[in-house]
């Protein structure tokens, strides 16, 4: 049941003050409800750094005051967002009607029964980039709606490669050669991604394994498939880079922002990161503004099979206002709002047509490359126990990259740990 205003006031106060909204209470102390599945909504999300979402919701609230949306922003850190959301959902609370969740959480939340399945015919999913829809499905059903997508890109110092008469790499071998030979000539580190043991390392590791032709799990988390020659090849690519020095030791402490700053401050030849880096690295205070380019991530023999990032919108299974919530999902995934997701939020939209819009491509020149990367990407390993899977992957791969374990032994160990996770009662 939904928390009463008295019970929830203390815990909600900080978030609601920050969101500039309040909860409407009835004279009995409970929140008012409609009996037809319609009424006011609460949307919970991680921190909205750009502030665009508030403006988008303001337009909804002016048009539909009886279904006003209160925005609750949790901390920016993904693990804290997941912890707070899952605690609320696990308790059976209907405090949150709509959840903006990381794409990797969809299978876990759906398997727990926390999400209300969606009628796919109600939403324009055929207009979305096809791979993003897969992030929102579990057990053959649509449990969320793609809202923002993402795929890793390779940023490179175009000025340096041009001076050397070199083209950006399309394979791992080319990346390694350039990182080993060109970077030192210019006092640069070779290559970095997100290699601290956290969610980012899971993404980088899964990209390497997938690009080598392997996988971590299959059958929506029911079968462990990581013990393969392809997985060993992927882990060996990352571990070998650190061993041979073209991935610097300091990169083992990098998350998104640390790696971005290293590239943006002119200390790195190649960077694997998300599209948001493009705008920041192009600003006047960037040491690489006008000096870098972007291409798809390389793989063993050509473009990589990347990992889809982004977020999905889901409806709390205990929400009393599911009809209003479904209308809000339709609004937030409409072409008009999706355009604002890109232009005001600098986030990659899920609508396919926007990636070929000439005006948007002029403003965001990486869009064609990003579209290519998204179409080649796949979701992170799906599992009802995703958080345990995530922790196992990042811990084992970090040990391999830190040279504490060989790639062969690391993959064997990861397979054992995942078998325990998958088959636990």
Secondary structure as the mmCIF struct_conf table of DSSP 4:
data_model
#
loop_
_struct_conf.conf_type_id
_struct_conf.id
_struct_conf.beg_label_comp_id
_struct_conf.beg_label_asym_id
_struct_conf.beg_label_seq_id
_struct_conf.end_label_comp_id
_struct_conf.end_label_asym_id
_struct_conf.end_label_seq_id
HELX_LH_PP_P HELX_LH_PP_P1 UNK A 2 UNK A 4
HELX_RH_AL_P HELX_RH_AL_P1 UNK A 5 UNK A 19
TURN_TY1_P TURN_TY1_P1 UNK A 20 UNK A 20
STRN STRN1 UNK A 25 UNK A 25
TURN_TY1_P TURN_TY1_P2 UNK A 27 UNK A 28
BEND BEND1 UNK A 29 UNK A 30
STRN STRN2 UNK A 31 UNK A 31
HELX_LH_PP_P HELX_LH_PP_P2 UNK A 32 UNK A 32
BEND BEND2 UNK A 35 UNK A 37
BEND BEND3 UNK A 39 UNK A 39
STRN STRN3 UNK A 41 UNK A 45
BEND BEND4 UNK A 46 UNK A 46
BEND BEND5 UNK A 49 UNK A 50
HELX_RH_AL_P HELX_RH_AL_P2 UNK A 52 UNK A 63
HELX_RH_3T_P HELX_RH_3T_P1 UNK A 65 UNK A 67
HELX_LH_PP_P HELX_LH_PP_P3 UNK A 68 UNK A 68
STRN STRN4 UNK A 69 UNK A 73
BEND BEND6 UNK A 76 UNK A 76
HELX_RH_AL_P HELX_RH_AL_P3 UNK A 78 UNK A 90
TURN_TY1_P TURN_TY1_P3 UNK A 91 UNK A 92
BEND BEND7 UNK A 95 UNK A 95
BEND BEND8 UNK A 97 UNK A 97
STRN STRN5 UNK A 98 UNK A 102
HELX_RH_3T_P HELX_RH_3T_P2 UNK A 103 UNK A 105
HELX_RH_AL_P HELX_RH_AL_P4 UNK A 106 UNK A 111
TURN_TY1_P TURN_TY1_P4 UNK A 112 UNK A 113
STRN STRN6 UNK A 115 UNK A 115
HELX_RH_3T_P HELX_RH_3T_P3 UNK A 120 UNK A 122
BEND BEND9 UNK A 123 UNK A 123
HELX_RH_3T_P HELX_RH_3T_P4 UNK A 125 UNK A 127
STRN STRN7 UNK A 128 UNK A 128
HELX_RH_AL_P HELX_RH_AL_P5 UNK A 130 UNK A 134
TURN_TY1_P TURN_TY1_P5 UNK A 135 UNK A 136
STRN STRN8 UNK A 137 UNK A 138
TURN_TY1_P TURN_TY1_P6 UNK A 139 UNK A 140
STRN STRN9 UNK A 141 UNK A 142
BEND BEND10 UNK A 144 UNK A 144
STRN STRN10 UNK A 145 UNK A 151
STRN STRN11 UNK A 153 UNK A 157
HELX_RH_AL_P HELX_RH_AL_P6 UNK A 158 UNK A 164
TURN_TY1_P TURN_TY1_P7 UNK A 165 UNK A 165
HELX_LH_PP_P HELX_LH_PP_P4 UNK A 167 UNK A 169
BEND BEND11 UNK A 170 UNK A 170
STRN STRN12 UNK A 171 UNK A 171
HELX_RH_AL_P HELX_RH_AL_P7 UNK A 172 UNK A 185
TURN_TY1_P TURN_TY1_P8 UNK A 186 UNK A 187
STRN STRN13 UNK A 189 UNK A 192
BEND BEND12 UNK A 196 UNK A 196
TURN_TY1_P TURN_TY1_P9 UNK A 197 UNK A 198
HELX_RH_AL_P HELX_RH_AL_P8 UNK A 199 UNK A 211
TURN_TY1_P TURN_TY1_P10 UNK A 212 UNK A 213
BEND BEND13 UNK A 216 UNK A 216
STRN STRN14 UNK A 217 UNK A 218
TURN_TY1_P TURN_TY1_P11 UNK A 219 UNK A 222
STRN STRN15 UNK A 223 UNK A 224
BEND BEND14 UNK A 228 UNK A 228
HELX_RH_AL_P HELX_RH_AL_P9 UNK A 229 UNK A 244
TURN_TY1_P TURN_TY1_P12 UNK A 245 UNK A 245
BEND BEND15 UNK A 246 UNK A 246
STRN STRN16 UNK A 247 UNK A 247
HELX_RH_3T_P HELX_RH_3T_P5 UNK A 249 UNK A 253
HELX_RH_AL_P HELX_RH_AL_P10 UNK A 256 UNK A 264
TURN_TY1_P TURN_TY1_P13 UNK A 265 UNK A 266
STRN STRN17 UNK A 268 UNK A 273
TURN_TY1_P TURN_TY1_P14 UNK A 275 UNK A 275
HELX_RH_AL_P HELX_RH_AL_P11 UNK A 276 UNK A 281
TURN_TY1_P TURN_TY1_P15 UNK A 282 UNK A 282
BEND BEND16 UNK A 283 UNK A 283
TURN_TY1_P TURN_TY1_P16 UNK A 284 UNK A 285
TURN_TY1_P TURN_TY1_P17 UNK A 287 UNK A 290
BEND BEND17 UNK A 291 UNK A 291
STRN STRN18 UNK A 292 UNK A 296
HELX_LH_PP_P HELX_LH_PP_P5 UNK A 297 UNK A 297
STRN STRN19 UNK A 298 UNK A 299
BEND BEND18 UNK A 300 UNK A 302
STRN STRN20 UNK A 303 UNK A 303
STRN STRN21 UNK A 307 UNK A 307
STRN STRN22 UNK A 308 UNK A 315
STRN STRN23 UNK A 316 UNK A 316
TURN_TY1_P TURN_TY1_P18 UNK A 317 UNK A 318
BEND BEND19 UNK A 320 UNK A 320
HELX_RH_AL_P HELX_RH_AL_P12 UNK A 322 UNK A 332
TURN_TY1_P TURN_TY1_P19 UNK A 333 UNK A 333
BEND BEND20 UNK A 334 UNK A 334
HELX_RH_AL_P HELX_RH_AL_P13 UNK A 335 UNK A 343
TURN_TY1_P TURN_TY1_P20 UNK A 344 UNK A 345
STRN STRN24 UNK A 348 UNK A 348
BEND BEND21 UNK A 350 UNK A 350
STRN STRN25 UNK A 351 UNK A 351
HELX_RH_3T_P HELX_RH_3T_P6 UNK A 352 UNK A 356
HELX_RH_AL_P HELX_RH_AL_P14 UNK A 358 UNK A 363
BEND BEND22 UNK A 364 UNK A 364
TURN_TY1_P TURN_TY1_P21 UNK A 365 UNK A 366
HELX_RH_AL_P HELX_RH_AL_P15 UNK A 367 UNK A 376
STRN STRN26 UNK A 378 UNK A 378
HELX_LH_PP_P HELX_LH_PP_P6 UNK A 379 UNK A 379
BEND BEND23 UNK A 380 UNK A 380
HELX_LH_PP_P HELX_LH_PP_P7 UNK A 381 UNK A 382
TURN_TY1_P TURN_TY1_P22 UNK A 384 UNK A 385
HELX_RH_AL_P HELX_RH_AL_P16 UNK A 386 UNK A 401
TURN_TY1_P TURN_TY1_P23 UNK A 402 UNK A 403
BEND BEND24 UNK A 404 UNK A 405
HELX_RH_AL_P HELX_RH_AL_P17 UNK A 407 UNK A 422
TURN_TY1_P TURN_TY1_P24 UNK A 423 UNK A 423
#
